[in-house]
Amino acid sequence: MGYGGSRRDFGEAIGKPGDGGIDAVIKEDKLGLDAVYVQAKRWESNQVGSKEIQAFVGALHGRKARKGVFITTSRFSQPAYEYVREIQDKVILIDGSMLADLLIEHGVGVSTVATYEVKRVDTDYFVEE
C-alpha cells in the first residue's frame, strides 16, 4: 500500500499471539518519520467489540502513538465503530471483508487463476495506402 519503502524495511512484527498488545509496527514513510501500529485478531465467528478496541488504544498510548489499524478476520460490533469515531486518536478498523478486498487489490496472498484478453478492431490496419 506504499508504506515504508522496500518490503524488507516497511515494518516489523513485534507482538506474539495472546499478548494483548501491539502486533506490528509499520513505517508510514520511507524515512520512518511516523509509525502506524497494528493489532490483528484471527477470529472466525466472534465480533470484535469496543472493549478490545479500547485495550488497543491503551496500548497505543503506552507507546505514545496516535495511529493504529485494528484488523480482524471476523467483524466489528457497532459500539466498536462508534468508539473509534469518538476518540481523538486515528484508528482504522479493517474487518474480514475489507481485508479480503485489500489483499486482492494489492496482490498479497492471492494468485491469479485466469486472465482475459479484450480485443478491438484496429481500423488503421484496413486503410489502403
MODELLER restraints for C-alpha pairs under 7 A, 6 or more apart:
rsr = mdl.restraints
at = mdl.atoms
rsr.add(forms.Gaussian(group=physical.xy_distance, feature=features.Distance(at['CA:1:A'], at['CA:106:A']), mean=6.99, stdev=0.5))
rsr.add(forms.Gaussian(group=physical.xy_distance, feature=features.Distance(at['CA:3:A'], at['CA:10:A']), mean=5.99, stdev=0.5))
rsr.add(forms.Gaussian(group=physical.xy_distance, feature=features.Distance(at['CA:3:A'], at['CA:27:A']), mean=6.12, stdev=0.5))
rsr.add(forms.Gaussian(group=physical.xy_distance, feature=features.Distance(at['CA:3:A'], at['CA:28:A']), mean=5.12, stdev=0.5))
rsr.add(forms.Gaussian(group=physical.xy_distance, feature=features.Distance(at['CA:3:A'], at['CA:29:A']), mean=5.48, stdev=0.5))
rsr.add(forms.Gaussian(group=physical.xy_distance, feature=features.Distance(at['CA:3:A'], at['CA:30:A']), mean=6.98, stdev=0.5))
rsr.add(forms.Gaussian(group=physical.xy_distance, feature=features.Distance(at['CA:4:A'], at['CA:10:A']), mean=4.04, stdev=0.5))
rsr.add(forms.Gaussian(group=physical.xy_distance, feature=features.Distance(at['CA:4:A'], at['CA:27:A']), mean=4.68, stdev=0.5))
rsr.add(forms.Gaussian(group=physical.xy_distance, feature=features.Distance(at['CA:4:A'], at['CA:28:A']), mean=5.47, stdev=0.5))
rsr.add(forms.Gaussian(group=physical.xy_distance, feature=features.Distance(at['CA:4:A'], at['CA:29:A']), mean=4.35, stdev=0.5))
rsr.add(forms.Gaussian(group=physical.xy_distance, feature=features.Distance(at['CA:4:A'], at['CA:30:A']), mean=4.07, stdev=0.5))
rsr.add(forms.Gaussian(group=physical.xy_distance, feature=features.Distance(at['CA:4:A'], at['CA:32:A']), mean=6.55, stdev=0.5))
rsr.add(forms.Gaussian(group=physical.xy_distance, feature=features.Distance(at['CA:5:A'], at['CA:29:A']), mean=6.90, stdev=0.5))
rsr.add(forms.Gaussian(group=physical.xy_distance, feature=features.Distance(at['CA:5:A'], at['CA:30:A']), mean=4.61, stdev=0.5))
rsr.add(forms.Gaussian(group=physical.xy_distance, feature=features.Distance(at['CA:10:A'], at['CA:26:A']), mean=5.84, stdev=0.5))
rsr.add(forms.Gaussian(group=physical.xy_distance, feature=features.Distance(at['CA:10:A'], at['CA:27:A']), mean=5.42, stdev=0.5))
rsr.add(forms.Gaussian(group=physical.xy_distance, feature=features.Distance(at['CA:11:A'], at['CA:25:A']), mean=5.52, stdev=0.5))
rsr.add(forms.Gaussian(group=physical.xy_distance, feature=features.Distance(at['CA:11:A'], at['CA:26:A']), mean=4.04, stdev=0.5))
rsr.add(forms.Gaussian(group=physical.xy_distance, feature=features.Distance(at['CA:11:A'], at['CA:27:A']), mean=5.64, stdev=0.5))
rsr.add(forms.Gaussian(group=physical.xy_distance, feature=features.Distance(at['CA:12:A'], at['CA:24:A']), mean=5.58, stdev=0.5))
rsr.add(forms.Gaussian(group=physical.xy_distance, feature=features.Distance(at['CA:12:A'], at['CA:25:A']), mean=5.49, stdev=0.5))
rsr.add(forms.Gaussian(group=physical.xy_distance, feature=features.Distance(at['CA:12:A'], at['CA:26:A']), mean=6.49, stdev=0.5))
rsr.add(forms.Gaussian(group=physical.xy_distance, feature=features.Distance(at['CA:13:A'], at['CA:23:A']), mean=5.93, stdev=0.5))
rsr.add(forms.Gaussian(group=physical.xy_distance, feature=features.Distance(at['CA:13:A'], at['CA:24:A']), mean=4.21, stdev=0.5))
rsr.add(forms.Gaussian(group=physical.xy_distance, feature=features.Distance(at['CA:13:A'], at['CA:25:A']), mean=6.57, stdev=0.5))
rsr.add(forms.Gaussian(group=physical.xy_distance, feature=features.Distance(at['CA:14:A'], at['CA:22:A']), mean=6.99, stdev=0.5))
rsr.add(forms.Gaussian(group=physical.xy_distance, feature=features.Distance(at['CA:14:A'], at['CA:23:A']), mean=5.42, stdev=0.5))
rsr.add(forms.Gaussian(group=physical.xy_distance, feature=features.Distance(at['CA:14:A'], at['CA:24:A']), mean=5.05, stdev=0.5))
rsr.add(forms.Gaussian(group=physical.xy_distance, feature=features.Distance(at['CA:15:A'], at['CA:21:A']), mean=6.84, stdev=0.5))
rsr.add(forms.Gaussian(group=physical.xy_distance, feature=features.Distance(at['CA:15:A'], at['CA:22:A']), mean=5.73, stdev=0.5))
rsr.add(forms.Gaussian(group=physical.xy_distance, feature=features.Distance(at['CA:15:A'], at['CA:23:A']), mean=4.04, stdev=0.5))
rsr.add(forms.Gaussian(group=physical.xy_distance, feature=features.Distance(at['CA:15:A'], at['CA:24:A']), mean=6.34, stdev=0.5))
rsr.add(forms.Gaussian(group=physical.xy_distance, feature=features.Distance(at['CA:16:A'], at['CA:23:A']), mean=6.60, stdev=0.5))
rsr.add(forms.Gaussian(group=physical.xy_distance, feature=features.Distance(at['CA:21:A'], at['CA:56:A']), mean=6.57, stdev=0.5))
rsr.add(forms.Gaussian(group=physical.xy_distance, feature=features.Distance(at['CA:21:A'], at['CA:59:A']), mean=5.77, stdev=0.5))
rsr.add(forms.Gaussian(group=physical.xy_distance, feature=features.Distance(at['CA:22:A'], at['CA:37:A']), mean=6.56, stdev=0.5))
rsr.add(forms.Gaussian(group=physical.xy_distance, feature=features.Distance(at['CA:22:A'], at['CA:38:A']), mean=5.97, stdev=0.5))
rsr.add(forms.Gaussian(group=physical.xy_distance, feature=features.Distance(at['CA:22:A'], at['CA:39:A']), mean=5.33, stdev=0.5))
rsr.add(forms.Gaussian(group=physical.xy_distance, feature=features.Distance(at['CA:22:A'], at['CA:59:A']), mean=6.63, stdev=0.5))
rsr.add(forms.Gaussian(group=physical.xy_distance, feature=features.Distance(at['CA:23:A'], at['CA:38:A']), mean=5.65, stdev=0.5))
rsr.add(forms.Gaussian(group=physical.xy_distance, feature=features.Distance(at['CA:23:A'], at['CA:39:A']), mean=5.05, stdev=0.5))
rsr.add(forms.Gaussian(group=physical.xy_distance, feature=features.Distance(at['CA:23:A'], at['CA:40:A']), mean=6.63, stdev=0.5))
rsr.add(forms.Gaussian(group=physical.xy_distance, feature=features.Distance(at['CA:24:A'], at['CA:37:A']), mean=5.89, stdev=0.5))
rsr.add(forms.Gaussian(group=physical.xy_distance, feature=features.Distance(at['CA:24:A'], at['CA:38:A']), mean=5.03, stdev=0.5))
rsr.add(forms.Gaussian(group=physical.xy_distance, feature=features.Distance(at['CA:24:A'], at['CA:39:A']), mean=6.88, stdev=0.5))
rsr.add(forms.Gaussian(group=physical.xy_distance, feature=features.Distance(at['CA:25:A'], at['CA:35:A']), mean=6.43, stdev=0.5))
rsr.add(forms.Gaussian(group=physical.xy_distance, feature=features.Distance(at['CA:25:A'], at['CA:36:A']), mean=5.73, stdev=0.5))
rsr.add(forms.Gaussian(group=physical.xy_distance, feature=features.Distance(at['CA:25:A'], at['CA:37:A']), mean=4.50, stdev=0.5))
rsr.add(forms.Gaussian(group=physical.xy_distance, feature=features.Distance(at['CA:25:A'], at['CA:38:A']), mean=6.01, stdev=0.5))
rsr.add(forms.Gaussian(group=physical.xy_distance, feature=features.Distance(at['CA:26:A'], at['CA:35:A']), mean=5.57, stdev=0.5))
rsr.add(forms.Gaussian(group=physical.xy_distance, feature=features.Distance(at['CA:26:A'], at['CA:36:A']), mean=5.16, stdev=0.5))
rsr.add(forms.Gaussian(group=physical.xy_distance, feature=features.Distance(at['CA:26:A'], at['CA:37:A']), mean=6.32, stdev=0.5))
rsr.add(forms.Gaussian(group=physical.xy_distance, feature=features.Distance(at['CA:27:A'], at['CA:34:A']), mean=6.21, stdev=0.5))
rsr.add(forms.Gaussian(group=physical.xy_distance, feature=features.Distance(at['CA:27:A'], at['CA:35:A']), mean=4.70, stdev=0.5))
rsr.add(forms.Gaussian(group=physical.xy_distance, feature=features.Distance(at['CA:27:A'], at['CA:36:A']), mean=6.46, stdev=0.5))
rsr.add(forms.Gaussian(group=physical.xy_distance, feature=features.Distance(at['CA:28:A'], at['CA:34:A']), mean=5.43, stdev=0.5))
rsr.add(forms.Gaussian(group=physical.xy_distance, feature=features.Distance(at['CA:28:A'], at['CA:35:A']), mean=5.17, stdev=0.5))
rsr.add(forms.Gaussian(group=physical.xy_distance, feature=features.Distance(at['CA:28:A'], at['CA:36:A']), mean=6.29, stdev=0.5))
rsr.add(forms.Gaussian(group=physical.xy_distance, feature=features.Distance(at['CA:36:A'], at['CA:67:A']), mean=5.23, stdev=0.5))
rsr.add(forms.Gaussian(group=physical.xy_distance, feature=features.Distance(at['CA:36:A'], at['CA:68:A']), mean=5.22, stdev=0.5))
rsr.add(forms.Gaussian(group=physical.xy_distance, feature=features.Distance(at['CA:37:A'], at['CA:67:A']), mean=6.41, stdev=0.5))
rsr.add(forms.Gaussian(group=physical.xy_distance, feature=features.Distance(at['CA:37:A'], at['CA:68:A']), mean=4.60, stdev=0.5))
rsr.add(forms.Gaussian(group=physical.xy_distance, feature=features.Distance(at['CA:37:A'], at['CA:69:A']), mean=6.26, stdev=0.5))
rsr.add(forms.Gaussian(group=physical.xy_distance, feature=features.Distance(at['CA:38:A'], at['CA:68:A']), mean=5.66, stdev=0.5))
rsr.add(forms.Gaussian(group=physical.xy_distance, feature=features.Distance(at['CA:38:A'], at['CA:69:A']), mean=4.86, stdev=0.5))
rsr.add(forms.Gaussian(group=physical.xy_distance, feature=features.Distance(at['CA:38:A'], at['CA:70:A']), mean=5.80, stdev=0.5))
rsr.add(forms.Gaussian(group=physical.xy_distance, feature=features.Distance(at['CA:39:A'], at['CA:69:A']), mean=6.46, stdev=0.5))
rsr.add(forms.Gaussian(group=physical.xy_distance, feature=features.Distance(at['CA:39:A'], at['CA:70:A']), mean=4.83, stdev=0.5))
rsr.add(forms.Gaussian(group=physical.xy_distance, feature=features.Distance(at['CA:39:A'], at['CA:71:A']), mean=6.19, stdev=0.5))
rsr.add(forms.Gaussian(group=physical.xy_distance, feature=features.Distance(at['CA:40:A'], at['CA:70:A']), mean=5.88, stdev=0.5))
rsr.add(forms.Gaussian(group=physical.xy_distance, feature=features.Distance(at['CA:40:A'], at['CA:71:A']), mean=4.66, stdev=0.5))
rsr.add(forms.Gaussian(group=physical.xy_distance, feature=features.Distance(at['CA:40:A'], at['CA:72:A']), mean=5.67, stdev=0.5))
rsr.add(forms.Gaussian(group=physical.xy_distance, feature=features.Distance(at['CA:41:A'], at['CA:71:A']), mean=6.26, stdev=0.5))
rsr.add(forms.Gaussian(group=physical.xy_distance, feature=features.Distance(at['CA:41:A'], at['CA:72:A']), mean=4.66, stdev=0.5))
rsr.add(forms.Gaussian(group=physical.xy_distance, feature=features.Distance(at['CA:41:A'], at['CA:73:A']), mean=6.67, stdev=0.5))
rsr.add(forms.Gaussian(group=physical.xy_distance, feature=features.Distance(at['CA:42:A'], at['CA:72:A']), mean=5.73, stdev=0.5))
rsr.add(forms.Gaussian(group=physical.xy_distance, feature=features.Distance(at['CA:42:A'], at['CA:73:A']), mean=5.24, stdev=0.5))
rsr.add(forms.Gaussian(group=physical.xy_distance, feature=features.Distance(at['CA:43:A'], at['CA:72:A']), mean=6.62, stdev=0.5))
rsr.add(forms.Gaussian(group=physical.xy_distance, feature=features.Distance(at['CA:43:A'], at['CA:73:A']), mean=5.64, stdev=0.5))
rsr.add(forms.Gaussian(group=physical.xy_distance, feature=features.Distance(at['CA:43:A'], at['CA:74:A']), mean=5.45, stdev=0.5))
rsr.add(forms.Gaussian(group=physical.xy_distance, feature=features.Distance(at['CA:44:A'], at['CA:73:A']), mean=6.45, stdev=0.5))
rsr.add(forms.Gaussian(group=physical.xy_distance, feature=features.Distance(at['CA:44:A'], at['CA:74:A']), mean=5.40, stdev=0.5))
rsr.add(forms.Gaussian(group=physical.xy_distance, feature=features.Distance(at['CA:45:A'], at['CA:74:A']), mean=6.11, stdev=0.5))
rsr.add(forms.Gaussian(group=physical.xy_distance, feature=features.Distance(at['CA:46:A'], at['CA:74:A']), mean=6.68, stdev=0.5))
rsr.add(forms.Gaussian(group=physical.xy_distance, feature=features.Distance(at['CA:47:A'], at['CA:74:A']), mean=6.20, stdev=0.5))
rsr.add(forms.Gaussian(group=physical.xy_distance, feature=features.Distance(at['CA:47:A'], at['CA:75:A']), mean=4.94, stdev=0.5))
rsr.add(forms.Gaussian(group=physical.xy_distance, feature=features.Distance(at['CA:47:A'], at['CA:76:A']), mean=5.08, stdev=0.5))
rsr.add(forms.Gaussian(group=physical.xy_distance, feature=features.Distance(at['CA:47:A'], at['CA:77:A']), mean=5.74, stdev=0.5))
rsr.add(forms.Gaussian(group=physical.xy_distance, feature=features.Distance(at['CA:48:A'], at['CA:75:A']), mean=6.21, stdev=0.5))
rsr.add(forms.Gaussian(group=physical.xy_distance, feature=features.Distance(at['CA:48:A'], at['CA:76:A']), mean=4.63, stdev=0.5))
rsr.add(forms.Gaussian(group=physical.xy_distance, feature=features.Distance(at['CA:48:A'], at['CA:77:A']), mean=5.98, stdev=0.5))
rsr.add(forms.Gaussian(group=physical.xy_distance, feature=features.Distance(at['CA:49:A'], at['CA:76:A']), mean=6.04, stdev=0.5))
rsr.add(forms.Gaussian(group=physical.xy_distance, feature=features.Distance(at['CA:49:A'], at['CA:77:A']), mean=5.15, stdev=0.5))
rsr.add(forms.Gaussian(group=physical.xy_distance, feature=features.Distance(at['CA:49:A'], at['CA:79:A']), mean=6.63, stdev=0.5))
rsr.add(forms.Gaussian(group=physical.xy_distance, feature=features.Distance(at['CA:49:A'], at['CA:80:A']), mean=5.13, stdev=0.5))
rsr.add(forms.Gaussian(group=physical.xy_distance, feature=features.Distance(at['CA:50:A'], at['CA:79:A']), mean=5.62, stdev=0.5))
rsr.add(forms.Gaussian(group=physical.xy_distance, feature=features.Distance(at['CA:50:A'], at['CA:80:A']), mean=3.98, stdev=0.5))
rsr.add(forms.Gaussian(group=physical.xy_distance, feature=features.Distance(at['CA:50:A'], at['CA:83:A']), mean=6.41, stdev=0.5))
rsr.add(forms.Gaussian(group=physical.xy_distance, feature=features.Distance(at['CA:53:A'], at['CA:80:A']), mean=6.53, stdev=0.5))
rsr.add(forms.Gaussian(group=physical.xy_distance, feature=features.Distance(at['CA:60:A'], at['CA:66:A']), mean=6.56, stdev=0.5))
rsr.add(forms.Gaussian(group=physical.xy_distance, feature=features.Distance(at['CA:66:A'], at['CA:89:A']), mean=4.99, stdev=0.5))
rsr.add(forms.Gaussian(group=physical.xy_distance, feature=features.Distance(at['CA:66:A'], at['CA:90:A']), mean=6.15, stdev=0.5))
rsr.add(forms.Gaussian(group=physical.xy_distance, feature=features.Distance(at['CA:67:A'], at['CA:89:A']), mean=6.18, stdev=0.5))
rsr.add(forms.Gaussian(group=physical.xy_distance, feature=features.Distance(at['CA:67:A'], at['CA:90:A']), mean=4.84, stdev=0.5))
rsr.add(forms.Gaussian(group=physical.xy_distance, feature=features.Distance(at['CA:67:A'], at['CA:91:A']), mean=5.78, stdev=0.5))
rsr.add(forms.Gaussian(group=physical.xy_distance, feature=features.Distance(at['CA:68:A'], at['CA:90:A']), mean=6.38, stdev=0.5))
rsr.add(forms.Gaussian(group=physical.xy_distance, feature=features.Distance(at['CA:68:A'], at['CA:91:A']), mean=4.71, stdev=0.5))
rsr.add(forms.Gaussian(group=physical.xy_distance, feature=features.Distance(at['CA:68:A'], at['CA:92:A']), mean=6.39, stdev=0.5))
rsr.add(forms.Gaussian(group=physical.xy_distance, feature=features.Distance(at['CA:69:A'], at['CA:91:A']), mean=5.54, stdev=0.5))
rsr.add(forms.Gaussian(group=physical.xy_distance, feature=features.Distance(at['CA:69:A'], at['CA:92:A']), mean=4.75, stdev=0.5))
rsr.add(forms.Gaussian(group=physical.xy_distance, feature=features.Distance(at['CA:69:A'], at['CA:93:A']), mean=6.02, stdev=0.5))
rsr.add(forms.Gaussian(group=physical.xy_distance, feature=features.Distance(at['CA:70:A'], at['CA:92:A']), mean=6.22, stdev=0.5))
rsr.add(forms.Gaussian(group=physical.xy_distance, feature=features.Distance(at['CA:70:A'], at['CA:93:A']), mean=5.03, stdev=0.5))
rsr.add(forms.Gaussian(group=physical.xy_distance, feature=features.Distance(at['CA:70:A'], at['CA:94:A']), mean=6.16, stdev=0.5))
rsr.add(forms.Gaussian(group=physical.xy_distance, feature=features.Distance(at['CA:71:A'], at['CA:93:A']), mean=6.12, stdev=0.5))
rsr.add(forms.Gaussian(group=physical.xy_distance, feature=features.Distance(at['CA:71:A'], at['CA:94:A']), mean=4.73, stdev=0.5))
rsr.add(forms.Gaussian(group=physical.xy_distance, feature=features.Distance(at['CA:71:A'], at['CA:95:A']), mean=5.99, stdev=0.5))
rsr.add(forms.Gaussian(group=physical.xy_distance, feature=features.Distance(at['CA:72:A'], at['CA:94:A']), mean=6.39, stdev=0.5))
rsr.add(forms.Gaussian(group=physical.xy_distance, feature=features.Distance(at['CA:72:A'], at['CA:95:A']), mean=5.07, stdev=0.5))
rsr.add(forms.Gaussian(group=physical.xy_distance, feature=features.Distance(at['CA:72:A'], at['CA:96:A']), mean=5.79, stdev=0.5))
rsr.add(forms.Gaussian(group=physical.xy_distance, feature=features.Distance(at['CA:73:A'], at['CA:95:A']), mean=5.91, stdev=0.5))
rsr.add(forms.Gaussian(group=physical.xy_distance, feature=features.Distance(at['CA:73:A'], at['CA:96:A']), mean=3.98, stdev=0.5))
rsr.add(forms.Gaussian(group=physical.xy_distance, feature=features.Distance(at['CA:74:A'], at['CA:95:A']), mean=5.94, stdev=0.5))
rsr.add(forms.Gaussian(group=physical.xy_distance, feature=features.Distance(at['CA:74:A'], at['CA:96:A']), mean=5.06, stdev=0.5))
rsr.add(forms.Gaussian(group=physical.xy_distance, feature=features.Distance(at['CA:75:A'], at['CA:95:A']), mean=5.10, stdev=0.5))
rsr.add(forms.Gaussian(group=physical.xy_distance, feature=features.Distance(at['CA:75:A'], at['CA:96:A']), mean=6.38, stdev=0.5))
rsr.add(forms.Gaussian(group=physical.xy_distance, feature=features.Distance(at['CA:76:A'], at['CA:95:A']), mean=6.64, stdev=0.5))
rsr.add(forms.Gaussian(group=physical.xy_distance, feature=features.Distance(at['CA:84:A'], at['CA:91:A']), mean=6.22, stdev=0.5))
rsr.add(forms.Gaussian(group=physical.xy_distance, feature=features.Distance(at['CA:103:A'], at['CA:109:A']), mean=6.59, stdev=0.5))
rsr.add(forms.Gaussian(group=physical.xy_distance, feature=features.Distance(at['CA:104:A'], at['CA:110:A']), mean=6.42, stdev=0.5))
